[in-house]
Amino acid sequence: QVQLVESGGGLVQPGGSLGLSCVVSGTFYKIMIMGWYRQAPGKERELVASTNSAGSTNYADSVKARFTVSRDSAKNTLYLHMNSLKPEDTAVYYCNALVTTTRDTQYYWGQGTQVTVSS
């Protein structure tokens, strides 16, 4: 059983910073791709940033130069550091991971953490 647990969401003022963490636990062979998605009210879930096992990263245009994604493979943990936050960054942020277990390789999701940017 693979589980993803996010933490670090909250309320921040525009222009502020916030960090998110996602820990992957359970029994598995390898985590290949990890990423952050977000879903604002009335909108579809969208990719924010991702990173693969080689360290390559990918960002949505709307967060480039403001957000930084990183992972600590030894701790099976994914991070998202968010700077210069805007009200439009308000959403539920979800962690996602492509994980190989004894049974198969599939994507897993965390439960989500709320990020609210407001004065």
N, C-alpha and C positions, 0 to 999 in steps of 0.2 A: 504494500500500500504506500503510495507516494502522496505526500501532502506538501502544499505550499502555504506559508503563513506570512502575510505582509504586516508591516508595522511602520509607524512614523507619520501617518497622516495627521491632519489637523487644520486649524484656522490660521491664516497668515495674511498680513496686509500686502497690498500691491507693492511690488518692488522687493519684497522679502524673499527669504530662502527657506527651503525645507528639504529634508532628506527622507527617503523611503528605503526600507530593507525588506528582503524576501528570503526566507530560509526554506530550503528543500529538505525534507526528511523522509525516512522510509528506507526500503531496500531496493537498490537499483545499481546498474553497472556504470552508467554514464549519463551526464547531463550535457546535451549537445548545444541547444540554443536556449537562451533565456531572454525574456523581454518584458517590457512594461507596456500595458495598454491602458486606455482610459475611456470612460463613457460618461458624457454629460447628459443631463435630463433631456429627453426628446431627441437624442442623437445616437448614431450607431457607435459601437465600440471601435476605437482606432488605435493603431500602433503608435506608441510614443518613441520607444527606443529599444534596440535589441543588441545582443552580443553573442557571438558563437564561441566554441571551445578554443578557437585559434586567437581570440581576442579582437576580432573585427567587430566594428560597431556600425549601427545604422540608426538614423534619427529622422523623425518627421520634420518637415521643413519648418513647421510652426514652433519647434523647440530647439532647433539648431543654435548653437552658441550660448544657449541659456541652461540647457540640461546636460548632465553627464551621467552615462550609464557605465557601471563597472561590476565586476564579479570577483569574488574570492573563492576559487575552486576548492581550496582546502576546507573551507567552511560551508560549501554548497550554498553560498549566499550571493544574492544580486542586490545591487544598490542603484538608487537614482537620486542624484543631487540636483536640485532645482533652484536656479537663481533667477532674479528679475521676474518674479512671478506676476502673472496678469490675471484679471478676473476671468478671462476666457480659459484659463488653465483649470478652473474649478470643475471637478469631476470625481468619480470613483475610479481609483487607479488599481489595476489588476496585474498581478504577476503571472507570467506564463512560462512554461518550460517544456522542452522536448526531451523526454527521458526514456532511456532504454532499461527495461527490467528483464527478468527471466522469461516473461510472457511475450512482450512486444515492445514496440517503440511508439509512444503516443504523447500528445500534448496534455499537460495538466494546468489547472487554473487555481489561483488563490481565491480567497473569499472577497477580496477587495478592501481598500482603505480610502476613506473620504478625504479629499483635499479641497479646501474652500479658500479662495483668495478674495478677500473683501475688507473694506475699510470700516 
